């Protein structure tokens, strides 16, 4: 009649498929259901410890596009730059005034990366899981914040977003996490704080420490307090980014491709612009053309 082995009461028993007692079948079925619901309950309990940051988050009212959203771009940011990097920033602003890129690598379609991606030019979404929190935005590639108690790797492959390790904190002891503390390092560049070209040090040794939490007085406000440690600064620099939750449950998520239609072209150390008719144009007054030594002259 055929027989097979089944787990019964913590041991394996060989039974006939026709002779298995109904009570034993019910026992096995009940045990399976118990394990299944136990796993579901444990997962639900685990998820309940995490805050609800779902939905679409946008820059708060009055928050500008500079790194410090409460201050104007340029030197109005009052960034604590070293003398060397203040001079670099002055040169970048002068170049921008003449039509150049002004130290803004994003104009060449390079990723925004950290910390610029957290400005919130485009809406931000947080997806929280026990092991990873994802920061999604159409302004750049998504960001992973690992919260699985890992240690720092001995070698960090450099990237524009960097490598982020986070820790959840229950500050008020109510059994539910309130704050996500994050440290991010392991960068490559060039990167800048914002579109004005406010510079980070070219050694890419930046470290960012964040405290992200939902405002207790107004749950529709999310804070991201970011402290920058960078060799271009005379001291750590802390700003508070504030995001406002879009109340529309069917919020529109705009699609944006930074490379689409971008006419900026870097040749050597000079930036030129590709016009609508497909010809190379200068971006600054009296700008010399690029070196054409590899092209044969067609002029008669």
DAQUI-V175277 format. One record per backbone hydrogen bond with DSSP energy under -1.0 kcal/mol. NH is the residue of the N-H (numbers start at 1). CO is the residue of the C=O. If there is no record, write none. Layout:
nh;co
NH;CO
NH;CO
//
This chain:
nh;co
4;15
6;13
8;11
11;8
13;6
15;4
17;2
20;16
25;21
26;22
27;23
28;24
29;25
30;26
31;27
32;28
33;29
34;30
35;31
36;32
37;33
38;34
39;35
40;36
41;37
42;38
43;39
44;40
45;41
46;42
47;43
48;44
49;46
50;47
57;124
58;244
60;242
63;60
64;69
71;68
77;74
78;75
81;79
82;232
86;82
87;83
88;84
89;85
90;86
91;87
92;88
93;89
94;90
95;91
96;92
97;93
98;94
99;96
100;95
107;104
108;105
109;106
110;105
114;160
117;113
118;115
119;116
124;57
125;136
127;134
129;132
133;145
134;127
135;143
136;125
140;137
143;135
145;133
146;164
147;131
159;186
163;185
165;183
166;146
167;181
169;179
177;49
178;169
179;169
180;212
181;167
182;210
183;165
184;208
185;163
188;159
193;198
197;194
204;201
207;229
208;184
209;227
210;182
211;225
212;180
213;223
215;221
221;218
222;243
223;213
224;241
225;211
226;239
227;209
228;237
229;207
233;230
234;80
237;228
239;226
241;224
243;222
244;58
245;220
246;56
251;248
262;259
265;272
267;270
270;267
272;265
273;281
274;263
275;279
278;275
281;273
287;284
295;292
//
